[in-house]
Amino acid sequence: MSADVDIDLPDRAELLKYIKHIPARLETGKPHNSGVYVTAIPVDPVTNISAIDYNTAETRGYFKLDFLNMSVYKLVKSPEHYADLLDKEPNWSRLCTDADWAQQLVHVGNYTALLQAMKPDNIQRMAAFISIIRPGKSHLQNKPWPEVFAGVWDGDDSRGYTFKKSHALGYAMLVALHMNLLDE
């Protein structure tokens, strides 16, 4: 089981000003794009990042938090606005009929042709869609939805990077929220 949590924020740098943290390290020695530790972990005194890569840290029981920049949240005016956006059913058909509009969408905008071919029309299908645009599940692109769902959440990452179902569902909700924001 992966020992990390992803938290989407409008501006991660703003939050990190207030939290004592150590940036996580990739296997290459470079800083992780979003991962930090908020507990004691060995630190490289030269780089001021974790002295061990995040995979090794996980095997040693360290818990990584990923604070992700999601600028879409800057468009949300209030908690009530956020709730209203999530409660509203997005215009799913527009994904297939308006490529210029769909291209603006967070997470999926670069895949307008695939959106038009697969026609995700609900949160579950959008979550699966978000997963199959990752290398580990790309073999499921343009397959019928029953075939996609038969293999998208099987945990097999032997073909490359995959997306956890929980992350994909969260991102699908963000896509739906963004669709509703664009339609305001």
GUDO-877282 format. One line per 4 residues: number of its first residue (from 1); their letters; for each residue x negated, y, z negated of N, C-alpha, C. Coordinates in pm, whole numbers, plus 50000, padded with zeros to 5 digits. Layout:
N
NUM> a> X,Y,Z,X,Y,Z,X,Y,Z | ...
This chain:
184
1> msad> 49916,49883,50000,50000,50000,50000,49912,50124,50000 | 49944,50217,50085,49868,50340,50096,49893,50428,49975 | 49785,50484,49921,49797,50568,49802,49786,50714,49838 | 49875,50761,49922,49879,50904,49950,50022,50950,49969
5> vdid> 50040,51079,49954,50171,51142,49969,50154,51258,50065 | 50247,51272,50159,50247,51386,50251,50349,51487,50202 | 50307,51614,50195,50396,51722,50155,50387,51831,50261 | 50500,51861,50324,50505,51964,50427,50525,52101,50363
9> lpdr> 50449,52198,50411,50455,52334,50358,50450,52435,50472 | 50507,52551,50451,50493,52655,50554,50348,52702,50567 | 50273,52703,50454,50134,52751,50456,50057,52681,50343 | 49985,52575,50377,49915,52498,50275,49809,52579,50203
13> aell> 49743,52671,50272,49638,52751,50211,49692,52833,50095 | 49814,52880,50109,49875,52960,50002,49889,52877,49875 | 49935,52753,49886,49949,52666,49770,49813,52628,49713 | 49718,52596,49799,49588,52550,49751,49511,52656,49674
17> kyik> 49548,52781,49688,49487,52888,49607,49512,52865,49458 | 49621,52797,49425,49665,52782,49287,49640,52643,49229 | 49585,52554,49307,49564,52417,49261,49415,52384,49268 | 49360,52340,49155,49223,52292,49156,49222,52161,49235
21> hipa> 49140,52153,49339,49142,52036,49426,49004,52011,49487 | 48987,51890,49533,48868,51848,49606,48915,51800,49743 | 48866,51859,49851,48904,51810,49984,48861,51665,50004 | 48949,51588,50066,48917,51450,50100,48816,51448,50214
25> rlet> 48752,51334,50232,48649,51319,50334,48687,51207,50430 | 48660,51231,50558,48677,51127,50659,48556,51036,50658 | 48566,50922,50724,48452,50830,50733,48334,50893,50806 | 48359,50993,50890,48253,51062,50962,48175,51159,50874
29> gkph> 48227,51184,50753,48163,51280,50663,48225,51418,50670 | 48312,51439,50767,48379,51569,50781,48498,51576,50686 | 48543,51698,50655,48662,51710,50568,48787,51657,50638 | 48874,51596,50561,49005,51552,50608,49086,51677,50640
33> nsgv> 49168,51674,50745,49246,51791,50785,49342,51840,50679 | 49402,51749,50604,49506,51791,50511,49493,51730,50372 | 49410,51627,50356,49404,51553,50231,49319,51619,50124 | 49371,51615,50001,49298,51665,49885,49324,51573,49767
37> yvta> 49233,51581,49670,49249,51513,49542,49267,51621,49436 | 49361,51600,49346,49383,51696,49239,49338,51638,49105 | 49269,51527,49112,49209,51463,48995,49059,51451,49020 | 48987,51416,48916,48841,51403,48927,48806,51292,49026
41> ipvd> 48714,51323,49115,48662,51228,49213,48517,51269,49238 | 48427,51176,49269,48290,51215,49297,48284,51318,49410 | 48204,51423,49390,48195,51533,49485,48055,51543,49541 | 48045,51562,49672,47917,51588,49737,47879,51732,49705
45> pvtn> 47767,51755,49634,47733,51892,49593,47693,51983,49709 | 47660,51927,49823,47622,52007,49939,47746,52058,50013 | 47843,51968,50034,47961,52004,50113,48081,52044,50028 | 48078,52012,49900,48189,52035,49807,48317,51963,49848
49> isai> 48301,51851,49919,48415,51763,49949,48388,51629,49880 | 48485,51543,49883,48471,51413,49819,48343,51343,49868 | 48274,51281,49777,48151,51211,49812,48179,51077,49879 | 48302,51030,49870,48341,50904,49933,48457,50930,50027
53> dynt> 48461,50852,50136,48569,50874,50233,48703,50830,50172 | 48811,50878,50231,48943,50856,50173,48984,50709,50170 | 48937,50628,50265,48970,50485,50261,48901,50417,50143 | 48774,50448,50122,48702,50393,50007,48765,50444,49878
57> aetr> 48799,50572,49876,48862,50630,49756,48992,50556,49723 | 49069,50523,49825,49195,50452,49802,49169,50316,49739 | 49069,50243,49787,49039,50111,49730,48991,50121,49586 | 48939,50238,49548,48892,50261,49411,49001,50321,49321
61> gyfk> 49120,50340,49376,49232,50385,49296,49256,50535,49293 | 49186,50611,49375,49209,50755,49380,49334,50783,49463 | 49405,50887,49426,49533,50921,49487,49519,51051,49565 | 49538,51042,49697,49522,51157,49786,49659,51219,49815
65> ldfl> 49660,51352,49816,49778,51427,49858,49746,51493,49992 | 49836,51482,50087,49820,51550,50215,49917,51668,50218 | 49862,51788,50218,49942,51910,50230,49936,51952,50376 | 50049,51943,50444,50055,51965,50588,50121,52099,50621
69> nmsv> 50061,52173,50711,50120,52298,50758,50234,52268,50854 | 50351,52314,50822,50467,52303,50909,50529,52442,50919 | 50483,52517,51017,50525,52657,51029,50675,52673,51056 | 50741,52566,51097,50886,52572,51119,50957,52619,50991
73> yklv> 50903,52580,50877,50967,52618,50751,50966,52769,50727 | 50876,52841,50794,50875,52987,50781,51002,53049,50839 | 51073,52976,50924,51195,53025,50987,51320,53006,50900 | 51304,52929,50793,51417,52903,50703,51429,53020,50607
77> kspe> 51549,53078,50599,51570,53202,50525,51592,53183,50376 | 51648,53067,50337,51683,53046,50196,51711,52897,50174 | 51720,52855,50049,51758,52715,50023,51895,52681,50083 | 51986,52777,50081,52120,52753,50138,52112,52738,50290
81> hyad> 52031,52820,50353,52010,52810,50497,51952,52674,50533 | 51854,52629,50454,51792,52497,50474,51898,52387,50466 | 51979,52391,50361,52083,52289,50344,52182,52292,50459 | 52221,52411,50503,52314,52424,50616,52253,52364,50743
85> lldk> 52125,52391,50765,52058,52338,50886,52054,52186,50884 | 52028,52128,50767,52022,51982,50758,52160,51917,50764 | 52262,51988,50718,52398,51933,50719,52459,51932,50860 | 52410,52019,50945,52466,52033,51079,52409,51925,51173
89> epnw> 52498,51863,51250,52453,51764,51349,52390,51839,51467 | 52265,51807,51501,52201,51876,51613,52263,51837,51747 | 52239,51919,51846,52285,51892,51982,52184,51798,52049 | 52197,51669,52019,52102,51569,52067,52094,51566,52219
93> srlc> 52204,51589,52288,52203,51581,52434,52113,51687,52496 | 52091,51795,52426,52006,51901,52480,51860,51855,52497 | 51818,51755,52420,51684,51698,52435,51660,51648,52577 | 51767,51601,52639,51757,51539,52771,51790,51633,52885
97> tdad> 51851,51746,52853,51899,51834,52960,51826,51967,52967 | 51746,51999,52865,51680,52129,52861,51534,52111,52819 | 51449,52080,52915,51308,52052,52887,51236,52172,52826 | 51269,52294,52870,51205,52413,52815,51237,52428,52666
101> waqq> 51361,52403,52630,51404,52409,52491,51336,52297,52411 | 51340,52175,52463,51282,52060,52393,51132,52074,52374 | 51066,52140,52467,50921,52156,52459,50879,52240,52338 | 50969,52318,52283,50940,52402,52167,50943,52324,52036
105> lvhv> 50996,52203,52038,51021,52129,51915,50893,52073,51852 | 50885,52089,51722,50776,52034,51643,50772,51882,51662 | 50655,51826,51668,50627,51682,51676,50658,51616,51810 | 50756,51663,51884,50798,51591,52005,50792,51674,52132
109> gnyt> 50758,51801,52120,50764,51892,52235,50677,51855,52352 | 50570,51781,52328,50482,51740,52438,50533,51615,52510 | 50645,51565,52468,50696,51438,52522,50834,51455,52586 | 50854,51565,52657,50987,51592,52711,51031,51486,52811
113> allq> 50940,51437,52893,50979,51333,52990,51025,51206,52918 | 50954,51170,52813,50993,51051,52736,51124,51076,52660 | 51142,51197,52608,51270,51231,52545,51385,51213,52644 | 51365,51261,52767,51469,51250,52869,51495,51104,52906
117> amkp> 51390,51023,52904,51407,50881,52940,51474,50801,52828 | 51434,50826,52704,51481,50743,52593,51607,50797,52526 | 51631,50927,52534,51751,50990,52482,51781,50958,52335 | 51689,50993,52244,51722,50972,52102,51843,51059,52066
121> dniq> 51939,50999,51996,52064,51070,51969,52106,51067,51823 | 52012,51032,51735,52039,51036,51592,51905,51033,51517 | 51910,51049,51386,51788,51056,51305,51709,50925,51313 | 51775,50812,51308,51705,50683,51313,51628,50668,51444
125> rmaa> 51692,50702,51554,51625,50691,51683,51515,50795,51698 | 51536,50914,51644,51430,51014,51650,51309,50968,51567 | 51334,50907,51452,51224,50854,51371,51146,50747,51448 | 51217,50659,51514,51151,50556,51594,51075,50620,51710
129> fisi> 51135,50720,51771,51069,50792,51880,50938,50853,51832 | 50940,50917,51718,50820,50978,51662,50713,50873,51637 | 50754,50755,51598,50657,50647,51575,50598,50594,51705 | 50680,50583,51809,50629,50522,51933,50546,50618,52018
133> irpg> 50537,50744,51978,50444,50832,52049,50305,50824,51987 | 50288,50741,51884,50157,50712,51826,50098,50591,51899 | 49965,50585,51909,49902,50477,51987,49941,50336,51945 | 49958,50312,51815,49987,50177,51768,50121,50121,51812
137> kshl> 50213,50207,51849,50347,50164,51890,50383,50212,52030 | 50288,50267,52102,50317,50323,52235,50366,50218,52334 | 50336,50090,52308,50385,49983,52397,50538,49972,52395 | 50602,50038,52298,50748,50035,52289,50815,50150,52363
141> qnkp> 50736,50239,52421,50793,50351,52495,50871,50298,52615 | 50984,50362,52641,51073,50329,52752,51137,50190,52742 | 51134,50132,52624,51201,50005,52600,51342,50034,52549 | 51434,49940,52563,51569,49959,52507,51561,49972,52354
145> wpev> 51651,50049,52294,51646,50074,52151,51645,49946,52067 | 51721,49840,52099,51711,49718,52017,51569,49660,52016 | 51499,49668,52129,51361,49619,52134,51268,49710,52054 | 51291,49839,52062,51211,49934,51983,51226,49902,51835
149> fagv> 51351,49889,51788,51374,49866,51645,51327,49728,51600 | 51316,49633,51691,51266,49500,51654,51118,49503,51617 | 51042,49605,51665,50900,49605,51637,50841,49733,51581 | 50918,49839,51578,50858,49968,51541,50816,49973,51394
153> wdgd> 50886,49905,51305,50853,49913,51162,50790,49784,51110 | 50732,49703,51198,50679,49574,51155,50545,49581,51083 | 50483,49697,51074,50357,49712,51002,50235,49673,51082 | 50252,49626,51204,50138,49587,51287,50071,49710,51345
157> dsrg> 49951,49739,51296,49877,49855,51348,49755,49811,51428 | 49757,49687,51477,49641,49634,51550,49614,49706,51682 | 49712,49779,51734,49694,49852,51860,49654,49998,51837 | 49636,50038,51713,49598,50175,51683,49686,50237,51578
161> ytfk> 49675,50367,51565,49744,50442,51461,49895,50425,51470 | 49956,50399,51357,50102,50388,51347,50153,50487,51244 | 50283,50505,51244,50348,50597,51152,50432,50517,51056 | 50424,50547,50928,50510,50483,50829,50654,50526,50853
165> ksha> 50747,50436,50826,50889,50468,50847,50931,50589,50764 | 50885,50597,50640,50923,50710,50555,50875,50842,50613 | 50753,50844,50668,50701,50966,50730,50780,50999,50857 | 50806,50896,50936,50879,50918,51061,51020,50972,51033
169> lgya> 51085,50920,50931,51220,50971,50896,51213,51116,50850 | 51114,51149,50770,51097,51287,50727,51073,51380,50845 | 50989,51336,50938,50962,51419,51055,51082,51426,51148 | 51161,51320,51155,51284,51323,51235,51381,51426,51179
173> mlva> 51389,51433,51047,51474,51535,50984,51423,51675,51016 | 51292,51691,51018,51235,51822,51052,51265,51857,51197 | 51258,51759,51288,51293,51785,51428,51439,51828,51437 | 51527,51758,51366,51670,51795,51367,51690,51936,51312
177> lhmn> 51620,51969,51203,51628,52103,51148,51580,52206,51250 | 51469,52176,51317,51415,52268,51418,51511,52283,51535 | 51575,52174,51576,51675,52183,51683,51785,52282,51644 | 51832,52269,51521,51938,52360,51474,51890,52503,51463
181> llde> 51765,52523,51422,51709,52658,51417,51702,52720,51557 | 51660,52642,51655,51650,52694,51791,51787,52726,51850 | 51889,52659,51800,52025,52683,51850,52098,52795,51778 | 52036,52854,51676,52102,52964,51605,52105,53090,51690
